[in-house]
């Protein structure tokens, strides 16, 4: 499942780009949520990559 990048809301600032999540972001989000300092404060975010993909696909991406 891929989303047309032109239909994604994007806000660009000097040092930050904000945009909606894409399914293609699953690896980066999974990696981020597996970092020890994230798990320490948000232990419920430590889920399998398959669960993270399900979350992105069914709850957080455009068209969900």
JOFEN-V391434 format. One line per field, one symbol per residue. ss: DSSP state (H for helix, E for strand, C for the rest). phi: phi as a letter, one per 40 degrees, with the letter a starting at -180 (. if undefined). A space follows every 10 residues. Layout:
ss = ???
phi = ???
This chain:
ss = CCCCHHHCCE EECCCCEEEC CCHHHHHHHH HHHCCHHHHH HCHHHCCCHH HHHHHHHHHH CCCC
phi = .bbccccccb bbbdbbbbac cbdccdcccd dccccdcccd cbccccbccc cccdcccbbb bdgc
